[in-house]
Amino acid sequence: MAVGESIRHIIKTNEGLLKIAYYTGLYFIMDKLFDKKGVYILCYHRLSDLGPGSCKDPMTVDYRSFQKHLEFLRRKYELISMDMAVELLSRKSRLDRRYVVVTFDDGYRDNYLSGREIFSKYAVKPVIYLTAGRIDQRTWLWHDHIEYMVFECSR
């Protein structure tokens, strides 16, 4: 079984998901999200229109799943901008609700082009961090090279 296949097999099993949640700290984050009032910042990486489970990149969320995330968040939290988060935190008073800021790392084009309709629909004002050195270049980021090699390797 290839490395990529074995990783996918672990992720697809419940036991594997529980281990991943625990060892990556996701369990800790989820515990804090469901329990405490405050400002929480969620970081996404990429968006895809390939559908659930069809994307090889574990850091990519498909549109339908992302919309489900936002539907859940909108029911349980107040979705706010980073500016609003800074304002709330600078007041130094106890927060009376749970707030969430949505961010995207590395500034992939799909964050804005594919996400703007979803952002508008759910009134999300995400922060999209750009990798400044790559804005005018057509080259991959180093981790994209590694990811491509891992998932496309035939051995």
PERARA-V76190 format. One record per residue. N is the residue number from 0. PSI is psi in whole degrees, 0 to 359 (999 if undefined). Layout:
<<N	PSI> <N	PSI>>
//
This chain:
<<0	129> <1	157> <2	313> <3	320> <4	318> <5	324> <6	316> <7	322> <8	316> <9	316> <10	323> <11	339> <12	148> <13	318> <14	318> <15	318> <16	320> <17	318> <18	316> <19	315> <20	318> <21	308> <22	339> <23	351> <24	358> <25	323> <26	315> <27	315> <28	314> <29	320> <30	317> <31	321> <32	321> <33	353> <34	326> <35	148> <36	142> <37	193> <38	127> <39	140> <40	119> <41	135> <42	121> <43	172> <44	302> <45	160> <46	148> <47	149> <48	16> <49	344> <50	159> <51	132> <52	358> <53	347> <54	134> <55	333> <56	115> <57	350> <58	10> <59	136> <60	133> <61	158> <62	313> <63	316> <64	319> <65	318> <66	322> <67	321> <68	312> <69	324> <70	315> <71	311> <72	320> <73	327> <74	325> <75	339> <76	167> <77	120> <78	123> <79	167> <80	166> <81	324> <82	317> <83	322> <84	315> <85	317> <86	314> <87	316> <88	333> <89	346> <90	337> <91	21> <92	160> <93	138> <94	140> <95	357> <96	178> <97	129> <98	150> <99	135> <100	133> <101	128> <102	159> <103	133> <104	145> <105	353> <106	46> <107	149> <108	323> <109	337> <110	315> <111	307> <112	316> <113	332> <114	340> <115	326> <116	318> <117	317> <118	317> <119	315> <120	320> <121	9> <122	45> <123	135> <124	82> <125	159> <126	125> <127	107> <128	128> <129	145> <130	96> <131	323> <132	348> <133	0> <134	314> <135	12> <136	158> <137	45> <138	159> <139	154> <140	156> <141	320> <142	335> <143	323> <144	312> <145	315> <146	316> <147	315> <148	320> <149	312> <150	340> <151	357> <152	136> <153	351> <154	999>>
//
